[in-house]
Amino acid sequence: MEVTKFVVLGLYVSILFLIGIIASRRVKSMSDFYLGGKRLGYWAVAFSARATGESGWLLIGLTGMGALSGLSAYWVVVGEVLGVAISWWFMAKRFKRKSDAYGSITIPDYLESHFNSTKKTMRILAASILSVFVVIYVSSQIDVTGKAFESMMGMNYYWGAILGFLIVLSYIFVGGFVAAVWSDLFQGLLMFFGLLLLPIVVWFSMDGSAGVVHSLNAIDPALTNIWGTSSDIWMNIATMLGFAMIGLGFLGSPQVYVRFMSIKDEREIDKGKWVAVLFTLLTDAAAVTIGILGRIVFTESGQNPEGILGNGAENVLSMLTEDFLPHILVAIYVAIVLSAIMSTIDSLLVIASSAITRDFYQKLFRPDLKDKDLTRISRMVTLIMALMALTIALIIARVSPNHTVFWLVIFGWSGIAASFCPVIILSLFWKGLSEKGAMAAMVAGFLCVPFFKFVVQGMEGIGPYFVQLDVLAPSFLISMTVAWVVSKIYPTSSKADTSSIQPPLIED
C-alpha cells in the first residue's frame, strides 16, 4: 500500500516539475514571472484563483468542521459562494480595467498608481503587510502538508512538511507565476473531481436508509441545527457569521486579485465567473458533506469526535478514503490533498516575492535594474521567504502540537483580507477614498487581526462569542470604517486618481 502511495506521489511530483520546466521557457520578463505576461485564459485563471483561495484547509480543515459542526458548517459554503460571486461579477472587470490602465503587475503597484502617490509610503506599507501575512499563510499551508503526510502517508510530521516544502518550491523557483497557474489548473481539477467523488462513493457504500439528518440526530441532535450546535442563540449567531464571513476574503485579497491582472481580457472574466462559482459551490459543499458522512460512519452518541477523528476532526478525510476506496485511489487522494495545499503555497510565494523584489528593492533602491536581474533576485527572495515560512510552521508545531489547521489558516487569510479587501473595494466604488484613508485602513486591519485573536477572544464574557465569530468579520468592519472616517478628515488631493482612467467596458 505504502509503495503505491509513493509511486503516485512520484508521478504527481513529476508532472509538477514538467509544468515548471515548460513554464520557465515563457518567463522572459518580470511581467511574465509575476503575471504570465497578462495572456492567460479563463479556465486557467478561474481554477487558479479558486485553488489558491481554498488551500489545504478545504480538504483537512473544512471536512473536519463538517464533522464537528454538522449542518451549520454549510454556512461556510454560503459565505464563500457569495464572496466569489460578488468578486467575479461586480469587481473583477473594474479591477482589471484599472490595473491595466495603470500598467500594474502587483497590488502595491495598483494602489500607488490609484492614488498617484509620490512618497512611496503606500507601496512600502502595502508590501510590508503583504509580506508578513503571506509568510504566516504559507506557514499554515506547510503545516497542513506535514499533517497530510502524517495522516495519509504515515510519515513523520516534520519530514512531511519539509518534503512538501521542497516540492512546491522547486517548480515555483523555476517557472514563477506561469508555473503556479498551470499547476493550479492541474491541481484544481484533481481537487474538484476528488471532492465530488468521495461523498458519492461513501453514500452508496454505507447504509443510508436512515438518511443523513436522522443519523446525525441519533448521534447529537445539535448537529442537525442549521443555526449552530449551541443552546445559546447569540453563540449560534456568532458561529453562523464567523463561518459565512470567511467569504469576505475573496473581495480583494492580493493572491486572488492578481489573477484578474493576469487574465487576457474582460471577455475571459465573463466566462471564468461561471467556472469559479460552480467550482466553489460544489467543492465546498462536498467538503462539508464528507465531514458529516465521516461523523455518521465513525462516531456514535456520547463519543468525543476528536478522540476518534483527530484534533479538529482533521483525520476524517484520510479515514474515509482508507475505509471506502481501493488502494490506488487512496494514493491519488494523497496527491489531491497536496494539490489543495501546494496550489495556495505557490501563488502566495510569487505574491510575497513580488512585494519584496519589485515593490521594495526595485522601486525604492534600484529602478534601473534590468528584468533579467530582477527575475534572478525574485527567485532568491522566493527561497528566503519560503524558508521563513517553513521555520514558523515547524516552531508552531513544536510549541503548540494540538493546534488545528483551521486556526492557523484563517489567521493568515484574515490578516491579508482585513488589510487589503476594504481598500480594494473602496478604490473601485468610492471616489472619496483618500491615500491616508487607505493607509489607515490597512494598518487598522493589520493590527485588528492579532488584537481580536489574542486579546478580545481571551476576555471574560464576550471572549467566547468572538472565538466563534473569529477575527475576519470585526477586523474587516473596523478597517472599512477607518477608511471612511480618515478619508473624510483627510480627503483626496487634486493629484489623486479620481477614476478618470476608464477605458470602455468590453461587452459580450
N, C-alpha and C positions, 0 to 999 in steps of 0.2 A: 504493500500500500504506500509506504513512505517513498519507495523508489518511483512509483507512478507520479506522486506529487512533485518530486524533484525534477522528473523528466518534463512534465507540463510546465513547471516553473521555468526550466531552462528554455523551453520553446517560447514562452511568453517574453522572457528577457531578450531572447534573440530577435524577436520581432521589434521590440522597442529599440534595440541597438541599430537594427536596419533602418528604422524610421529616422533615428538620429543622424545616421550617415547620409541618407538621401537628403534630409532637410539641410544638412550642413552645406550642400552644394548650392543652395539658394540663399545662403547668408553672405551677402556682399556689402552690406551697409548696416548702420545702426537701425535704420527703419526695418530692414529685413530681420535683424536679430530680435528686436522688440515687438514688431507688428506684422511680420511676414510680408513687408512691403505693401500693406493695405490692399492685398489682392485675393483675400480668402472668400470662399463661398459660404452659403448659409448653412449647409449641412455641417461643415467643419466648425464654424463659429458657434452654432446653436449647441451642438454636442459638447464642444469645448467649454462653453460658458456654463452649461449645466453640470458637466462632470467636475469642473473647477468649483462651482458653487456648492455642490453636495458634499464632497470629501468623504473620508473614511467613516465619518460619523453616521452616514446614511446606512451602511451595512452593519456596523458594530453598535453605534450609539442609538440610532432610531429604532432598530429592531429590538434592542434592549428596552427602550422606552415603551414600545408597544406591549412588551411582555409585562412590564411593571404597572403601566397606567391603563391598559385596556383600551376601550373605545375612545376615551378622551384624548389619546395620542393622535387621533386623526385631525385635531386642531392644527397640528404641525403641517399637515397636508394642505389644509385650507389656507393657512398663512403663506406658505411657500408658493402655492399656485397663484394666489393674488399678487404676491410680490413680483414673481416672474412675469405675469401678465401685464401688470402696470408698467414694469420696466421696459418690456419689448413693445407694447402697444403705444405708450404715451411718452416715453423718454428717449428711446434708442435713436430715433430719427433726428430729434432735436440735438442730441449729444453728438451724433455722427456729423451732422451738418456743421456745427460749431467747431468741433475738433479738427475737421478737415480744413475749414476756413482759416483756422489758426496755424495749421501745419503741425499740430501736436502729435507726439509719439509717446508721451507719458501723461499721467494725470497732473503732476505738478506743472508740466508744460501747459496744459489746458487752463489750469487755474491762473497761472501767471499771465497768460495771454488774455484771458477773460477780463481780468481787472487792469490790464495794461500796466502791470506792476513794474517798477524800475529799480526797486530797492532789494530785490531777491529774497525779501523776508518771507513772502508767501511760499516761494519754492523751497526754501530751507525748512520751514515749518512742516509743509506737506510731506516732503521727503523724509524728514526725521520721524514723524508719527507713523508714516507708512512702513519705514524700516523696522521700527520697534515692534509693531503688532504683527507684521508679516513674519518676523523671526519667531514670535510666540506661536503664531498659527502654524507655521511649518513644523515647529517642535511638537505641536499637538498631533500632526499627521505622522511624524516619525514615531511618536508614542503609540499611535494606532497600529503602525506597521509592526512594532515589536509585539504587541498583543495579538495581532493576527497570526504572525509566525508562531507564537507560543501556543495559541489555542487550536490552530488548524494544521500546523506542521510538527508540533511537538518540540520546537526549538527553544533554546534559552531566549528569554525576552531581549536581553541586551544584544546578543548576536543577531537576532532577527531585526532589531531596529537598525543596527549598523549595516546589515546586508541590504535592506530596503533602501536605506540612505544612499548606498553606493550605486544601486541600480538606477534610481531616478537621476542622480547627479551625472551619471555617465552620458545619458543621451541628451540631457539639457545642456551640459557643458559643450557638447559638440554642435547641436542643431538649434539652440535658442528657442525663440517663440514658435517658429515653424514646427520644430520637433515637438514642442508642447502641444500645439493644436492638433497636429496629425496623430500623435499618440493619444490625445484626449478623445479624438473621434473613435479610434480603435477601442480604447478603454471604456468609453461611454456606451458603445454597442454591447460590450461584454456585460457591463453593469445592467443595462436595460433588459436584455434577454434573460440574464441570470436571476434578477429580482422578480421578473414576471413568471419564470418557470417554477421556482421553488414552492411558492404557496399553492400553485395548481397541483403539483406532484404530492405535496403533503396532504392537501384536502382530499384528494381521491385515494390516498393510501390509508388514511385514518378512518375511523368510524365517525362519519359526520352526520349520522342520522339525528342526533340530538340538536344539532345546529350550534353555531358559534356563540350566540347570545346565551342560550340555555347552558352551554358548557361553562362559559365564563361565570355565569351566575351561580353555578354549583360550586365553583372554586372560591369566588368572592363577589357578592352582589355589587360591590363598588366598582368593579371592572366594567360593568355594563352601563354605567352612568356616563353619558357623553360629556357632562359638565364637569366631571372630576371625581376623584376617589375619596375626597374628604367629606365629613359631615358639616364642616364649616363652609357656608356659602361663599364668604369672602375669600377663603383659601382656594376654593374652586375657581372663582373668577380670576384670581391672580394666576393660577395654573393655566387656565384657558388662554389668557392674554399672553403669558410667557411663552406658551407653545406657538400661538399664532403670530406673535410679533417677531419671531425668528425671520419671517419673510421680509422684514424691513431691510435686511442686509442686501437684498437684491436691487435696492433703489439707489445705487450709486457706488457700491464698493469697487475700488480700483481693479481688483483682479477679475471682476466681471465686466466692467465698463471698458477696459482696454480691448476687449473683444469687439465692441462696437466700433472702435477706432480701426481695427484690422479688417473689417468686412469690406467687400469690394464696393458696394454702393447701397443706396437705400432700398432698392428693389429686393435685395437679398435679405434685408431686415423683415420685409413683408412676408417672405417665405419662411424665414427662420423662426418667427414668433410662434407659429403653429407647432413646429418641431419642439421648441423649448418648453412650451406649456404642456404639451402632451407628455413629453419626457418626464417633467416634474410630477404631474398628476399620477401617472402610472407607477413610477419608481418609488415615490414617497408612500403612496397608498400600499404598494406591495411590501415595502419595508415594515410598516406598522403591522400589516396583516401577518407577516412572517413571525413577528414577535408575539402576537396574540395566539397564533396557532401553536407556537412553541410553549406558551404558558399552559394551553389546554393539554398538550401532549405530555409534558414532563412534570407538571405540578398537580397537587391535589389541595383540597380545602385544608386550611390550617398550616400548610407548609410555608416556610420562608423562601420565596422565589430566588433570592440572591444566593441562598445556600446551595441551590441546585443549578441555577443558570449562570452563576458567577456574579461578581461585583457589577452592579448596574444591569444585570441580566445580559452582559455583553457576549456571553458564550452561546446564546440561543441560536444564532445562525449556524455556527460550526456544529452544534449538536444536531440540528435538524438535517444538515447535509450528510453527516455521518450516519444517521439512522435511516434516511429515506432515499438516498441517492447511491448509484453504483460508484465504485472506486474512481473511475476515470472522471466522472462528473464532480466528485468531491475535490479532486485535484484541480479541475477547471475553476471551481469556486474559490480556491485559494488565489488564483490569478484574478478573479473578479473582485475580490476584496482588495487586493493590491492595486487594481485598476482605479478603484474609488479613491484610494489614498494617494497614489502617485499622480493622478490627473490633477489633484489640487497642489501637491508639492511642486510640480514642475512649473505651473503657472505663477505660483507665489514667488518662487526663486527668481524667475525672469523679472517680475514686478520689482522685487527688492533690489535686484542688480541694477535695473534702470534708475531707481531712485538714487542710489549711491553714485553710479558711474556718470550718468548724464546730468542729473539734477544737482548733484553736489560738485563732482570733480570737473566735468566739462564746463558747465555753465558758470561756475564760480571761479575756477582756477586756470583751466586750460581750454578756452573757447576755440583755440586754433588747432586743437588736436584732431588728427585725421580719423575717419571712420574705422580704418583698419586697426589702429592703435586702441580706439575705444572698444571695439569688439573684443580684442585681446584682454583688455582690462576688465571688461564685463564678465568674462569667463572667470577671471581670478576673484572678482568680487562675489560671484555666484558661489564659488567654492568656500570662501571665507564665511559668508552668511549661512551657508548650509552647515558648516562645522559648528557655528554658534548655536544653530537650532538643534543640532544633534546633542550638543553638550547640555542644553537646557532640558531636553527630553529625558536624558539619562539621569540628570540630577533630580528632576521631579519624580521619576520612577523610584529612585533611591530614597528620597526624603518622604514621599507620600505614596507608598506602594498600593494603597487602596483607593486612589483617586479614580474617577470614571472618565471615560473618553469624552462623554458629553460635556462635562465641566470645562475641560481644557480647550476643546474645540470651540465651544460657544464663547469662551472668554476672548480668544483671539479673533473670532468672527465679529463679536460685538465691538471690540476695540476699533477695528477697521471701519465697521459700518457706522458707529456713532460719531466717529471723527469726520467721515467723508460724505456719507449719504445726505444729511441735511444740506450741506454746502452744494453738492451736485444738484439736488432737487431745486433749491432756490436759485442757483445760477441759470437754470433752464427756464424757470417760470416766473421769476420775480426780478424786475429790473432794479428794484430798490436795494438789492443785496450789495453791500459795500465790501471792500477788501478787508477793512478792520472787522466788520461783522463776520465775514467768512473765517478769518483767522481766530477770532474769539470763539466761534462755534467749534472749530477743530480742536482748540485747546480744551474747551469745556467737555466735548465728547471724549477726548483722550483721558482726562482726569476723572470723569464721572464713572467710567467703567470699573477701574480698581476701587474707587470710593464706594460704590454700591456693593461690590463684591466683598471687600474686606472690612468695611466699616458698617454700612447700613444693615447688611444681612446678619451681622452679629449683635444687633441691638435687641434688647428685650421688647416684647410686644409686637413691633412692626417687622422685626427681622425675619421671622418665618414666612411672612407674606411676600417679602422681597426675595427670599430664596426661591419661591415658586415663580414669581414674576420674572426673575433673573435680571440681568443688568442692561440688556439692549434697549427695551422699551423706555425706561425712565431716562437713560443716558441720551437716547435719540431725541426725546421730547425736550430735555434741557438744552441740548445743543441747538435744536431748531429755535427755541425761544431766545437763547442768547444771540443767535444770528440776527433775529428780527430786532431785538432791543438795541444792540450795538449799532446796527445799520441805521436805525432811526436817530441815534445820538451822533454817530459819525457817518453821515451819508456819503455816497459815492462822489468822487470828484469829477470834474468835467473831462478828465483824461480817461476815466474808466470806461470799459466797454458797456454800452447800453443796448446790446444785442442788435447793433446796426448791421452786423455781418450776417445776412440772412439769405443765402442762396435759395432759390425756389425749391420747394419740396418736389421730389420726383414721384409722380403718381403712377399707379398701376396702369 
